Amino acid sequence: MRIKKISLCNYRLYKDLSEIVFSSISDKNIVLISGENGFGKTTFLHSLLWCLYGKLISDIEFNIKKEIQNGGYSQLLRNNLNNLSRTELANISEDTIHKIKKGGYSSQTEWVKSVSQYYVSLEFCEVVIPSIPCTNITVKRGYDAIFDKEFVEILIDGIPNELTNEIGPEVFINDFILSKDIARFFFFDSEQIVMLAETNTSSERKRLGSAYNEVLGVRKYEDLKRNLDNVRVRFRKRSSDVVAQSKIEELTQRKVSLEAQIDSINSDIILKDESLATLLEQNDELQLQLAREGNHTTIDEITKIKEIIAITQQKDAEYKHLLRSFLEYAPFAICGNLFKSTMQQLDHDFLIHSANLNFETQNNFISDITSELFMMIHKIDLSEDKRIEIQDKMQSLLSKYKVATSSEPALLSLTERDYKEFQSIYNYVISTYRAEFMRLADDYKKNRHILERNSRRLSTIDQKEQDALIKELRQKKTEIENQVNDLNSEIRSLSEKLGTVTPGQPHQNP
């Protein structure tokens, strides 16, 4: 089983959709992911563990376990949402959120998913599941911030399967993809090696030993040894069988031939190891000479510095763009008490405006009723004196229900929409704006510091690289490093060939 593709969308610092597609070349099955501190390696690792095991991640990752113990798994799910997406979600109107909670997403509100949901997806290839023909398995785990709900989806060759529904996603992943007991050996930070070495409890040691047997193939080796012993016993019992004896002789001759091949390959590996050691000594000597000349930086380090500069320059532009968007609200935050006083005055004036509007509506309604009653009285056959008397009494009665509007003047006149918009800005500035702005400014300063430091370092290296002696030493060192790489490739090829040559089994030449 191989990991074919990993997709992350709005998960922590990974904004929008990010995909990593791994090479399908059979002879290159190891992928290294490296980067400076703070660039998302640990977050990337945690995303894989969370996708596979959900809340069971606390059994594997110690740091996540502490986070869950402090705030709970629900809080962890909310914290996993990308900060920018969380900010955009906070700016969506409450009416839209209420409509989604009540009736779900519609074609008009489908766009909200891009900021309210995050997910991590793993696609596996070369999968073997007993009794189920399949090629690919996709595991997708996500969370919707509006509904506060986690969701898991498992697809076998692109479609759901009854097996996953019957036994549940947790059991399916643990039994058919990767047991959580050995997951720590496939997804872990190098810092966790110390934690593994400090295992104390007997139950933990027992589980660790079982995991070692799985990872190192000890259990398969023991099963194979037991099967071979059984075969040997059966051959001994049938030693009088001519066919069996002939088979044993054939296997013995093949074993001798393969052992000779193994000895030859091991001899070649030893010779190449000796040549490699000599080249490495020469390489170290050239590196020492470069250090004496004031330039001890390797080509790989220079390449790495350039990559860091490119990444930090891109992040610098992104941070500046975000800071400009934050600066739109800066005048409100700078005003401080004046901004607060303005909000209080708006609350007061809007209350007066709303009350007067309600009173005016009520008075107009009473006036309309009075007019209609007077018209009805005129249609009744009554004397003029009687009609006037009835009208006066009605007028007196209905006047009691009329309300005088407030005489207090309103300093500001604004519509309900303007009032709510200003209120939304005020709530944002006094709540999340300051914390988010401070965090963004801190991230910008740290990134700027890394960029400037590496730029100065690269500039210094470039100046030293212009020296003629350093150029000559660098050229010799590059040639030796190329030879080292070639030798390593040859040794690796011989080691792979050695692995295919197993005594007692038929051998096919590649």
N, C-alpha and C positions, 0 to 999 in steps of 0.2 A: 504494500500500500504506500502510495506517495501523496504528498500534498501538491495539488496541481495549481490551485489559485487561492489567494486570501483577499477578501474584500472587507474594507472598513468604511463605514459611513457615519459621520458626526460622532464618532467614538472618541471622547476626551479631546486631545489636541488635533485629531485627524478630521478636519472640516470637509464636508461633502464626501463624495465617493473617492476612495483610494484603493487601487487594486495592485496586487503583486502576483505576477504570473511566473511560475517556476519552470525552468527548462525541462523538457521531456527527454533529453539526451540520456541514454541508459548508463553511460560510463561517467556521468557527472551527477552524482546523487547527493552531494553535500553543498549546502548554501550557507554562507557566512553573512551575518548582518552586523555591521559595526557602525560606530558613530560617536561623536562627542557626548559628554554628559548633558542631559536635558533635551536631547533631540528626539526622544520618543522610543528608544529601544525597549525599556521596561514596560511602557504602555502597550507597545506592540505585542510583547510576550503575554501580558495580562489579558489582552483582547482574545488571544487564542484559547487560553485557559477558561475565560468566562464563556466563550462561545460553546465550548465542549461541555463544561460542567456546571455552569450557572452558579447557584448558591453553594454547590459542593466545592467551589474553588478555595474555600477556606481550609479544606483538608489538604491542599497542595501548596498554596502560596501563603507564607507567614505574614507578609505585609498586608495582604488583602484580608487575612483573618483578623488582624488588629483593627483594620478599618471597619469591618463588619461588627466586631465586638463593641466598638465605640459608638457607631451610629445606626447599626442594623443593615440588613441586606437591602431593604427598600431605599434607604438613604444612599447606599452605594450605587443603586440603579439610577437614582436622580443625579448623582455626581458624575456619572459616566457621560452624560450629555455634554456635547461640545459647548464651551462658554459662549461663543458667538451665536450659536443656535439658540441657547437659552435666552440670550439678550433679545434676539429677534422674536422669540416666542412670547416674551414679556410685553412686547409692543403690539401684539395682536389684540384686537378689541375683545372685551369680555362677552359681547353678544355672539361673536363668532365662536369663541371657546364653548359657550353654553349651547349653541346650536349643534356643535360637533359632539359634545357629551350626550346630548339628548337623542340625536338621530344618526350619529356616525358621520363619517366623511362622505361628502358628495362631490360631484364634478366641480362645483364652485369652490369647495374647500379642500380639494385634493392637494393643492400646493402647500398647505399647512404641514403635511407630513414631512416635507423637506427640512423643517426646523423642529418638529415635535417628536420625531422618531430617530433612533440610531440603531445600527445593527452591525454584527460581525458575521461573515460567512466564510466557511472553509469548504473547498471542493477537493475530494480525494479521488485518485484514479488508481488503476491496477488493483481493484478491490476484489477480495474473495470472501464470500459469505456462504456458509454451507447451505445447500438446497435452494439458494436464491441466485439465479443468474443475474449478474450486474457488472457494470464497468465503472460507473462513477457514483459517488455518494456526496451529497451537499448538505452540510449542517449550517443552518442560519438561526442565530439567536438575536433578538432585538428587544427594544423597550419603547413604549409610547408614553411620553410625559403627560399628555392631556388625560388619557385614561388611567395613568399610573399602573400600567400592565406590561408584564414581560411576555414575549411570544417566542416559540421555538418551532422550527420547520425542518424536517428531514426529508430529502428527496433522493430516491434511488433511480438512477438514470433519468433524472428530470421529473419524476412523478412521485406522489406519495405512495407508501406501501402499507399494507395491512399489518405487517409485523411491527412496524414502529408505533402504530396506534395501539396494538394489543399489549406490548410489554412496556411502552412508554419511552420517551427519548432518552432519559437518564440511563435506563438499563441497556438500551440498544447501543448507546455510545460506549458505555463501560465494557460491554461484552463483545461487541463486534468491531469497534474502532480502536480504542485505547483505554485500558484500565486506569483509573485515577491513581492507583497505587504506584504505577510506574511512570505516570505522566511527568513527575518531577525530574526524571532522567532525560526526557525528551524536550521539555520546555522549562529551562531554568536559567537564572542569572549565575554567573561564575561565583558571586558572593555567597550563594547558597551552599557551596561545597563545604564551607565551615559548619553550617547548620547541620548538614548530613553527618559530618564527622562527630558532632556533639550529641548524637541520639543517645538517650539514656534509658528510657522505659523499655521493659521486656517486650511489650506488645508492639512498640514502634520498631524495635530491632527485628522482631519476627517478620513484620510486614516489609521492612527494608530488605531482609534477606531473601524473601520471596520475590521482591521486585528485582533484585540483583540476578536471581536465577532466570527471570524472564528476559531481562535486557541482554545478559551475556550469553544466552542460549544454553545455559547449563542444563535446564530441564529437558530441552530437546536432545542434548548430548546424552543424558542419562537414559532417555527413552530409546535412543538409537543403540546405545551399548547393550541395553536389556534385550532388544530385538536381535542383535547380532549374537548374543550369547545363546538365545533360543535356537537360532539357525545353526550355530555350531553344534549344539546338543543333538539336533535332528540329524545333521550330517554324520556325527559319530555313531548314532544309532543305526545308520544305514551305510556303514563303512564297507559292507560287502557289496554294495551297489556299484557296478562298474561306471555307470553314468555319473554318479555322484563323485566318485574318485577322480574321474576325468575333469569334472567341473572344478574340483578343488585344485588340481594341478594347473589348470588354465588360469585360475584366479591367482595362484601363487606366482606363476610366471609374470602375470600382468603386474602384480604387486612389486616384483623385483624390478621390472622395467620402469614402473612409475617412480620407485624410490631412486633409481639412477637418474631420472629426469629431475627429481627434486634436489638431489645432490648437485647436479649441474647448475640448476637455477640458483641454488643457495651460494655456490661458488661465484657465479656472476654477480650476485647481489653483494657479496663480501668485497669483491674487487671494486665494484662501483662505489661502495660505501667508503673504501679507502681513498679513492680518487676524490670523492665528495668532501671528505675530511680535509684533504690537502687544499682543495679549492677554497673551502671555508676559512682555513688558516690564512691563505693569501688575501682573501676578502677582508678578514679582520685586520690584517696588517695594513692594507690600503686605507681602511676606515680610520685606523689609528694615525696614519700619516695625514689624512685629511683633517683630523682633529688637531694635530700639531700645527697644521697650517691655518687653523682658525675656522674650519668648516667641517663639522662632524655630522652634518645632516645627510640622510640617505635620500635616494630618488623617491622611494615610497613615501617618505615623510614629506618631501616637497609636493608630491602629487596630492597627498592627504591635506596639506595646508591649503592648496589651491581649491580643493573640493569644499573645505570648510569656508573659505572666503566666498565662494560662489553661493553656498547655501545661506550664509549669514547676510550676504548682500540682498538676496531675494527676501529673506525674512525682514531685513531692515526696511525694504520698500513696503512690505505688507504692514509692518507696525506703524510706519508713517501714515499710511492710508487710514488705518484704524484710529490713530491719534487725531487726524483731521476730523473724522466723524465725531469723536468725543468732544473736540473743541467747539462744536456747534452749541453744546450745552454749557460750556465753560462760563460765559457771562452770567448765567443764572446762578451757578455755584459761587462765583466771585461776589455777587451782590449780597449773599448771605441773609442778613436780617431784613434788608429792603425787599428781597424776594419773598421772604416769609410774610412781611407786612402786606405786600401786594396780594398774596394769596388770601390772607384774612379779609382784606377789603373786598376782594372778589366774592368771597363766601357771603359777606354781609350784603353786598349790592345785589347779588343774584337772588338771595333770599327775599329782599324787598321787591325785586322785579317779579319774581314768581308769585309772591303773595298778591301784589297789585293786579297781576294778570288774572289770577283766580277770582279776586273780588270783582273785577270789571266784567268778567264772564258771567258771574252770578247776578250782578245788577242788570246786565243786558237781558238776561233770561227773565228776570222779574218784570222788567219793562215790557217785554214782548207779551207776557201773560196778561198784564194790566190792559194793554191795548186791545187784545183779543176779547177780554171780558167786557170792555166798554162797547165794543162793536156789537157784541151779543145783546147787551142791555138796550141799545138803540133799536134793535129789531123787535123788542117786546112792547106790547101796547100798554104804555104807562103814561101817567101825567108827567109834565116837565119837572115839576117840583119833586115828585117821587124819584124820577130818574136821576136828578142831580144829587139827591140824598143818598141813593144807593152808590153812585159813583164816588162820592166823598168818603163813604165808609170803606169801600173797597180800596180806594187810594190810601187811606189811613192804615188799613190792615196790611197791605202788601209793602208799604214803606218800611214797616218794622224789619223786614227781611233783607232790605238793602244794607250793604256794608260800605262804610267810608274807606277809601283807599288811603294808604300811608302818606302822610305829608312829608316824611323824611326824605330828603333828596338822595339819589344814588350817584356817587362820583363817577362810576364806570358803567357803561351800558354795553352788554355783549349778549350774544345768542347762547343758547344752551350748548350747542356744539363747540363754540369757542371756549366756553367755561370748562367743559369736560376735557378739552385738549390741553388747556393750561393746567388743569388739575392733574392730568396724567404726567405732564412734564415735571410738575412740582414733586409728585410722589416718586418719580424715577430719580430726580436729583438728590432728594433727601434719603433715599434708601440704597439702591445698588450702584448708582453712578460713581460715587467716591471710591468704593472698594474696587470696582472694575477698572477705573481710571488709574488708580495707584498700582494695581497689579500689571496693567498694560504698560505703564511707564517704567516699572521695574524690569519687566521682560525686555523692553526696548533698550534700556541701559545695559543690561547684561549682554544682550546680543551685540550691541554696539561695541562693548568692551572686547568681546571675542573677535569681532571683525577688525578692530584697530590693532589688537595685539598680533593677530596672525598676518595682517598686512605689513606691519613693521618688521615682523620676523622674515617674511618672504622678501621684502625689500633688502634687508641685510644679507640674506642668502644670495640674492641676485647680484649684489655688488661683489661678494666674495667669489662667485662663480666665474667672474670675468678674468680672474687671475690665471696666467698661462699654466703654472704648475698644478693648480687645482683642477684645471680642465683636463690635463694629462692624466692625473690620478683618477679623476672621475670617469674618464673613458676606459682606463684599465679595469676599474671596479665594475663598470657596466658590463664589460666583456666577460669577466669572471662570474658575475651574477647570472648572465645568460647561460653560461656553461653549467652553473649550479642548477638552474631551472631545468635544463635539458637532462642532467643526470637524475634529478628527482623524478622527472617524468619516466625515464627508463627504469629506475628502481621501482616506481609504482606499477609500471606495466609488468615487470618481472614478478612482483608480489601478487598481482592479480592472476597472472599465469600460474603461480605457485598454488594459489587458492583453488584453481580449477583442477589441479592434478591431485587426486585423492586415491591412495592405495586401495586396491580391492574393488574399484569401480571402473567401468569402461571410460576411456579417455578419447575425446574428439579434438583433433587439432583445430585451432581457431582459423 
